[in-house]
Amino acid sequence: MAELMENNKIVVTVVGKDRKGIIAQVASKVAQLEGNVLDITQTILQGNFTMIMIVDLAESQLSFGKFKEEMELLGKEMGMVITCMHQDLFQFMHRI
């Protein structure tokens, strides 16, 4: 990977109006960008789709910044909000 990280894992969140094919579309983009989905959870809250994925970028040739940019663009195309952050930062922000 072009950008050095101690931990190559990132957290990808997807939020928006529920419809068919969201998981397939997001997972396909992750694979296209050479990311590997390690874990995934999703639910529907009053018609709103929510998903969190743990993605490993160790095999990706893209920097984290470029990966994030591509995923955010996909979110706009889908009418969803897709965010990406390093797993270490995510865990630090959510410590009690």
Rosetta constraint file for C-alpha pairs under 8 A:
AtomPair CA 1 CA 57 HARMONIC 7.20 0.50
AtomPair CA 1 CA 58 HARMONIC 6.12 0.50
AtomPair CA 1 CA 59 HARMONIC 6.60 0.50
AtomPair CA 1 CA 60 HARMONIC 5.49 0.50
AtomPair CA 1 CA 61 HARMONIC 4.71 0.50
AtomPair CA 1 CA 62 HARMONIC 6.04 0.50
AtomPair CA 1 CA 63 HARMONIC 6.22 0.50
AtomPair CA 2 CA 61 HARMONIC 6.02 0.50
AtomPair CA 2 CA 62 HARMONIC 6.06 0.50
AtomPair CA 2 CA 63 HARMONIC 5.08 0.50
AtomPair CA 3 CA 62 HARMONIC 7.79 0.50
AtomPair CA 3 CA 63 HARMONIC 4.93 0.50
AtomPair CA 3 CA 64 HARMONIC 6.52 0.50
AtomPair CA 7 CA 86 HARMONIC 7.91 0.50
AtomPair CA 7 CA 87 HARMONIC 7.57 0.50
AtomPair CA 7 CA 88 HARMONIC 7.27 0.50
AtomPair CA 8 CA 56 HARMONIC 5.58 0.50
AtomPair CA 8 CA 57 HARMONIC 5.25 0.50
AtomPair CA 8 CA 58 HARMONIC 5.37 0.50
AtomPair CA 8 CA 86 HARMONIC 7.73 0.50
AtomPair CA 9 CA 54 HARMONIC 6.60 0.50
AtomPair CA 9 CA 55 HARMONIC 5.51 0.50
AtomPair CA 9 CA 56 HARMONIC 4.40 0.50
AtomPair CA 9 CA 57 HARMONIC 6.15 0.50
AtomPair CA 9 CA 58 HARMONIC 7.75 0.50
AtomPair CA 9 CA 86 HARMONIC 6.35 0.50
AtomPair CA 9 CA 87 HARMONIC 5.57 0.50
AtomPair CA 10 CA 54 HARMONIC 5.78 0.50
AtomPair CA 10 CA 55 HARMONIC 5.29 0.50
AtomPair CA 10 CA 56 HARMONIC 6.41 0.50
AtomPair CA 10 CA 57 HARMONIC 7.47 0.50
AtomPair CA 10 CA 84 HARMONIC 6.65 0.50
AtomPair CA 10 CA 85 HARMONIC 5.55 0.50
AtomPair CA 10 CA 86 HARMONIC 4.30 0.50
AtomPair CA 10 CA 87 HARMONIC 4.53 0.50
AtomPair CA 10 CA 88 HARMONIC 7.94 0.50
AtomPair CA 11 CA 52 HARMONIC 6.81 0.50
AtomPair CA 11 CA 53 HARMONIC 5.74 0.50
AtomPair CA 11 CA 54 HARMONIC 4.86 0.50
AtomPair CA 11 CA 55 HARMONIC 6.35 0.50
AtomPair CA 11 CA 84 HARMONIC 5.59 0.50
AtomPair CA 11 CA 85 HARMONIC 5.42 0.50
AtomPair CA 11 CA 86 HARMONIC 6.15 0.50
AtomPair CA 11 CA 87 HARMONIC 5.44 0.50
AtomPair CA 11 CA 90 HARMONIC 7.16 0.50
AtomPair CA 12 CA 52 HARMONIC 5.70 0.50
AtomPair CA 12 CA 53 HARMONIC 5.08 0.50
AtomPair CA 12 CA 54 HARMONIC 6.42 0.50
AtomPair CA 12 CA 55 HARMONIC 7.16 0.50
AtomPair CA 12 CA 82 HARMONIC 6.88 0.50
AtomPair CA 12 CA 83 HARMONIC 5.64 0.50
AtomPair CA 12 CA 84 HARMONIC 4.53 0.50
AtomPair CA 12 CA 85 HARMONIC 6.80 0.50
AtomPair CA 13 CA 50 HARMONIC 7.41 0.50
AtomPair CA 13 CA 51 HARMONIC 5.59 0.50
AtomPair CA 13 CA 52 HARMONIC 4.55 0.50
AtomPair CA 13 CA 53 HARMONIC 6.43 0.50
AtomPair CA 13 CA 81 HARMONIC 7.86 0.50
AtomPair CA 13 CA 82 HARMONIC 5.52 0.50
AtomPair CA 13 CA 83 HARMONIC 5.26 0.50
AtomPair CA 13 CA 84 HARMONIC 6.55 0.50
AtomPair CA 14 CA 49 HARMONIC 7.59 0.50
AtomPair CA 14 CA 50 HARMONIC 5.66 0.50
AtomPair CA 14 CA 51 HARMONIC 5.07 0.50
AtomPair CA 14 CA 52 HARMONIC 6.55 0.50
AtomPair CA 14 CA 75 HARMONIC 7.73 0.50
AtomPair CA 14 CA 80 HARMONIC 6.74 0.50
AtomPair CA 14 CA 81 HARMONIC 5.66 0.50
AtomPair CA 14 CA 82 HARMONIC 4.54 0.50
AtomPair CA 14 CA 83 HARMONIC 6.74 0.50
AtomPair CA 15 CA 48 HARMONIC 7.04 0.50
AtomPair CA 15 CA 49 HARMONIC 5.56 0.50
AtomPair CA 15 CA 50 HARMONIC 4.62 0.50
AtomPair CA 15 CA 51 HARMONIC 6.61 0.50
AtomPair CA 15 CA 80 HARMONIC 5.74 0.50
AtomPair CA 15 CA 81 HARMONIC 5.25 0.50
AtomPair CA 15 CA 82 HARMONIC 6.64 0.50
AtomPair CA 16 CA 48 HARMONIC 5.49 0.50
AtomPair CA 16 CA 49 HARMONIC 5.33 0.50
AtomPair CA 16 CA 50 HARMONIC 6.86 0.50
AtomPair CA 16 CA 79 HARMONIC 7.03 0.50
AtomPair CA 16 CA 80 HARMONIC 4.63 0.50
AtomPair CA 16 CA 81 HARMONIC 6.32 0.50
AtomPair CA 17 CA 47 HARMONIC 6.22 0.50
AtomPair CA 17 CA 48 HARMONIC 4.60 0.50
AtomPair CA 17 CA 49 HARMONIC 5.67 0.50
AtomPair CA 17 CA 79 HARMONIC 8.00 0.50
AtomPair CA 17 CA 80 HARMONIC 7.22 0.50
AtomPair CA 18 CA 22 HARMONIC 7.88 0.50
AtomPair CA 18 CA 44 HARMONIC 7.14 0.50
AtomPair CA 18 CA 47 HARMONIC 5.70 0.50
AtomPair CA 18 CA 48 HARMONIC 5.20 0.50
AtomPair CA 18 CA 49 HARMONIC 4.67 0.50
AtomPair CA 19 CA 49 HARMONIC 7.92 0.50
AtomPair CA 21 CA 25 HARMONIC 6.02 0.50
AtomPair CA 22 CA 26 HARMONIC 6.16 0.50
AtomPair CA 23 CA 27 HARMONIC 5.90 0.50
AtomPair CA 24 CA 28 HARMONIC 5.89 0.50
AtomPair CA 25 CA 29 HARMONIC 6.35 0.50
AtomPair CA 26 CA 30 HARMONIC 6.31 0.50
AtomPair CA 26 CA 74 HARMONIC 7.89 0.50
AtomPair CA 27 CA 31 HARMONIC 6.23 0.50
AtomPair CA 27 CA 37 HARMONIC 7.39 0.50
AtomPair CA 28 CA 32 HARMONIC 6.10 0.50
AtomPair CA 29 CA 33 HARMONIC 6.20 0.50
AtomPair CA 29 CA 71 HARMONIC 7.50 0.50
AtomPair CA 30 CA 34 HARMONIC 6.37 0.50
AtomPair CA 30 CA 35 HARMONIC 5.10 0.50
AtomPair CA 30 CA 36 HARMONIC 6.95 0.50
AtomPair CA 30 CA 37 HARMONIC 7.47 0.50
AtomPair CA 30 CA 71 HARMONIC 7.91 0.50
AtomPair CA 31 CA 35 HARMONIC 5.27 0.50
AtomPair CA 31 CA 36 HARMONIC 6.41 0.50
AtomPair CA 33 CA 60 HARMONIC 6.59 0.50
AtomPair CA 33 CA 62 HARMONIC 7.35 0.50
AtomPair CA 33 CA 67 HARMONIC 7.00 0.50
AtomPair CA 34 CA 57 HARMONIC 7.10 0.50
AtomPair CA 34 CA 59 HARMONIC 6.25 0.50
AtomPair CA 34 CA 60 HARMONIC 4.64 0.50
AtomPair CA 34 CA 61 HARMONIC 7.40 0.50
AtomPair CA 35 CA 55 HARMONIC 6.16 0.50
AtomPair CA 35 CA 56 HARMONIC 5.69 0.50
AtomPair CA 35 CA 57 HARMONIC 4.90 0.50
AtomPair CA 35 CA 58 HARMONIC 7.57 0.50
AtomPair CA 35 CA 59 HARMONIC 6.72 0.50
AtomPair CA 35 CA 60 HARMONIC 5.81 0.50
AtomPair CA 36 CA 55 HARMONIC 5.38 0.50
AtomPair CA 36 CA 56 HARMONIC 5.07 0.50
AtomPair CA 36 CA 57 HARMONIC 6.64 0.50
AtomPair CA 36 CA 59 HARMONIC 7.99 0.50
AtomPair CA 37 CA 53 HARMONIC 6.74 0.50
AtomPair CA 37 CA 54 HARMONIC 6.01 0.50
AtomPair CA 37 CA 55 HARMONIC 4.50 0.50
AtomPair CA 37 CA 56 HARMONIC 6.46 0.50
AtomPair CA 38 CA 53 HARMONIC 7.43 0.50
AtomPair CA 38 CA 54 HARMONIC 5.46 0.50
AtomPair CA 38 CA 55 HARMONIC 5.58 0.50
AtomPair CA 38 CA 56 HARMONIC 6.72 0.50
AtomPair CA 39 CA 53 HARMONIC 5.62 0.50
AtomPair CA 39 CA 54 HARMONIC 5.09 0.50
AtomPair CA 39 CA 55 HARMONIC 7.27 0.50
AtomPair CA 40 CA 51 HARMONIC 7.19 0.50
AtomPair CA 40 CA 52 HARMONIC 5.78 0.50
AtomPair CA 40 CA 53 HARMONIC 4.36 0.50
AtomPair CA 40 CA 54 HARMONIC 6.40 0.50
AtomPair CA 41 CA 51 HARMONIC 5.64 0.50
AtomPair CA 41 CA 52 HARMONIC 5.48 0.50
AtomPair CA 41 CA 53 HARMONIC 6.56 0.50
AtomPair CA 42 CA 49 HARMONIC 7.34 0.50
AtomPair CA 42 CA 50 HARMONIC 5.51 0.50
AtomPair CA 42 CA 51 HARMONIC 4.09 0.50
AtomPair CA 42 CA 52 HARMONIC 6.41 0.50
AtomPair CA 43 CA 49 HARMONIC 6.10 0.50
AtomPair CA 43 CA 50 HARMONIC 5.48 0.50
AtomPair CA 43 CA 51 HARMONIC 6.54 0.50
AtomPair CA 44 CA 48 HARMONIC 5.37 0.50
AtomPair CA 44 CA 49 HARMONIC 4.65 0.50
AtomPair CA 44 CA 50 HARMONIC 6.17 0.50
AtomPair CA 45 CA 49 HARMONIC 6.46 0.50
AtomPair CA 45 CA 50 HARMONIC 7.41 0.50
AtomPair CA 54 CA 87 HARMONIC 7.80 0.50
AtomPair CA 57 CA 64 HARMONIC 7.93 0.50
AtomPair CA 62 CA 66 HARMONIC 6.03 0.50
AtomPair CA 62 CA 67 HARMONIC 6.09 0.50
AtomPair CA 63 CA 67 HARMONIC 6.22 0.50
AtomPair CA 64 CA 68 HARMONIC 6.03 0.50
AtomPair CA 65 CA 69 HARMONIC 6.13 0.50
AtomPair CA 66 CA 70 HARMONIC 6.17 0.50
AtomPair CA 67 CA 71 HARMONIC 6.24 0.50
AtomPair CA 68 CA 72 HARMONIC 6.09 0.50
AtomPair CA 68 CA 83 HARMONIC 7.22 0.50
AtomPair CA 68 CA 84 HARMONIC 5.68 0.50
AtomPair CA 68 CA 85 HARMONIC 7.99 0.50
AtomPair CA 69 CA 73 HARMONIC 6.19 0.50
AtomPair CA 70 CA 74 HARMONIC 6.30 0.50
AtomPair CA 71 CA 75 HARMONIC 6.29 0.50
AtomPair CA 71 CA 82 HARMONIC 6.41 0.50
AtomPair CA 71 CA 83 HARMONIC 7.45 0.50
AtomPair CA 71 CA 84 HARMONIC 7.79 0.50
AtomPair CA 72 CA 76 HARMONIC 6.42 0.50
AtomPair CA 72 CA 81 HARMONIC 7.10 0.50
AtomPair CA 72 CA 82 HARMONIC 5.25 0.50
AtomPair CA 72 CA 83 HARMONIC 6.37 0.50
AtomPair CA 73 CA 77 HARMONIC 6.29 0.50
AtomPair CA 74 CA 78 HARMONIC 6.15 0.50
AtomPair CA 74 CA 82 HARMONIC 7.71 0.50
AtomPair CA 75 CA 79 HARMONIC 5.97 0.50
AtomPair CA 75 CA 80 HARMONIC 4.66 0.50
AtomPair CA 75 CA 81 HARMONIC 5.18 0.50
AtomPair CA 75 CA 82 HARMONIC 5.08 0.50
AtomPair CA 76 CA 80 HARMONIC 5.91 0.50
AtomPair CA 76 CA 81 HARMONIC 6.79 0.50
AtomPair CA 85 CA 89 HARMONIC 6.82 0.50
AtomPair CA 85 CA 90 HARMONIC 6.57 0.50
AtomPair CA 86 CA 90 HARMONIC 6.33 0.50
AtomPair CA 87 CA 91 HARMONIC 6.09 0.50
AtomPair CA 88 CA 92 HARMONIC 6.11 0.50
AtomPair CA 89 CA 93 HARMONIC 6.11 0.50
AtomPair CA 90 CA 94 HARMONIC 6.38 0.50
AtomPair CA 91 CA 95 HARMONIC 6.22 0.50
